[in-house]
Amino acid sequence: MAIEIERKFVVRDDSWRQSEIGSAPIEQAYFARTPQVKCRIRIFGDNAYITLKSAVGGLSRHEFEYKIPEADAVEMIREFSIEPPITKVRYDVPFKGNIWTVDVFGGANDGLVLAEIELESADQAIAFPPWIGEEVTNNPRYENSSLARTPFTTWTKGD
Amino acid sequence: MAIEIERKFVVRDDSWRQSEIGSAPIEQAYFARTPQVKCRIRIFGDNAYITLKSAVGGLSRHEFEYKIPEADAVEMIREFSIEPPITKVRYDVPFKGNIWTVDVFGGANDGLVLAEIELESADQAIAFPPWIGEEVTNNPRYENSSLARTPFTTWTKGD
C-alpha cells in the first residue's frame, strides 16, 4: 500500500519533445467502480498490473498495485472492461532535477496531452517547465477514470 | 487464467469430521460486482489473494487469482468491502480418491456447512460420501457472493 501524491497539468505545446528520454505505450481499462474503490487493469510497455485506488478524491490516496501476467491483462481488459480502454504513450521528461511524465492520449482522447509530477509531500516546491499549462489536479474530468467514461473528443468547446 | 469446474452440496451431518485431514480459517469479502465480474479479497490461513471471477454463472467460469501481501488484504477488506466479510473454516476431507473441501461458516452464516469438489470435466463420475446432502451447484443463494449479501441466518424457514 502506498500513498500517492501527484499534481497534474495540461501541456501547452510540443517543446517538451526535445528533452524526452524514453517512452512506453499504455493501455488501461476500468473493470469496477464503487463508492470506495476504482479498479484498473494496465498494460505499460511489457508489464501488466492490477490496481485498486481508493475512490476518496484529492492529492493523496491509497493505492494497491500488483504485477500480473500480460496475457491475463489482455484477457481481463477484453472480458471485464466497463468502457473501451484508454490508450496513451507515456514519456519521461526531466526538468531541473525532477522527472515529469507526459501522457499523449490516443483513440477517443486524441488531442489530449497531460503532464504529471509525483511529489514527496503535498507542499513540495517544484520548478515548472515552460510547456506546462493550467493545473488540473483537482479537476475530476481529467482523471483517467473520467476520461474512460467521457473521452476528450466528446467534450464540447467552451465547457 | 483457469477454468474452474466444481460441484457444491449441503452437508447432512458431522460424520465427515472423523476423516478430515487439515483445516484453515478463511476470511473473504467482495469489493466490487458488475455484470461482468465479481471481485474478492481472501485471506486463507497465512496467505492472501485477490480474485476476479467472471460473473457468467454455471459449472465453469473464468477465474483470475493473484497472491498479495496479507497486510494489504487486511487493509483492503476494511476499506473496500461492500458487506461484512464472510468467515469460515475450510477442512480437507478425502473420500475414495477425491479430496472434498468442507466449509463450516461462522458469523452471519453460522449453521451453514457446504461441501465442494473440483472436477476435471463437467461429466466426471464421482463417489459420494454418506454425509453429502442436496446438490446446490446451481442454486445462486449458496454462492459466497450471495451469502455475503443475504447471510444464512437471515433466511426464513421453508424458503
Chai-1 contact restraints between the chains, C-beta under 6 A:
chainA,res_idxA,chainB,res_idxB,connection_type,confidence,min_distance_angstrom,max_distance_angstrom,comment,restraint_id
A,M1,B,D72,contact,1.0,0.0,6.0,A-B,restraint_1
A,M1,B,E75,contact,1.0,0.0,6.0,A-B,restraint_2
A,F31,B,V37,contact,1.0,0.0,6.0,A-B,restraint_3
A,A32,B,A32,contact,1.0,0.0,6.0,A-B,restraint_4
A,A32,B,T34,contact,1.0,0.0,6.0,A-B,restraint_5
A,A32,B,C39,contact,1.0,0.0,6.0,A-B,restraint_6
A,T34,B,A32,contact,1.0,0.0,6.0,A-B,restraint_7
A,Q36,B,F80,contact,1.0,0.0,6.0,A-B,restraint_8
A,V37,B,F31,contact,1.0,0.0,6.0,A-B,restraint_9
A,V37,B,F80,contact,1.0,0.0,6.0,A-B,restraint_10
A,C39,B,A32,contact,1.0,0.0,6.0,A-B,restraint_11
A,F64,B,D72,contact,1.0,0.0,6.0,A-B,restraint_12
A,Y66,B,Y66,contact,1.0,0.0,6.0,A-B,restraint_13
A,Y66,B,I68,contact,1.0,0.0,6.0,A-B,restraint_14
A,I68,B,Y66,contact,1.0,0.0,6.0,A-B,restraint_15
A,D72,B,M1,contact,1.0,0.0,6.0,A-B,restraint_16
A,D72,B,F64,contact,1.0,0.0,6.0,A-B,restraint_17
A,E75,B,M1,contact,1.0,0.0,6.0,A-B,restraint_18
A,F80,B,Q36,contact,1.0,0.0,6.0,A-B,restraint_19
A,F80,B,V37,contact,1.0,0.0,6.0,A-B,restraint_20
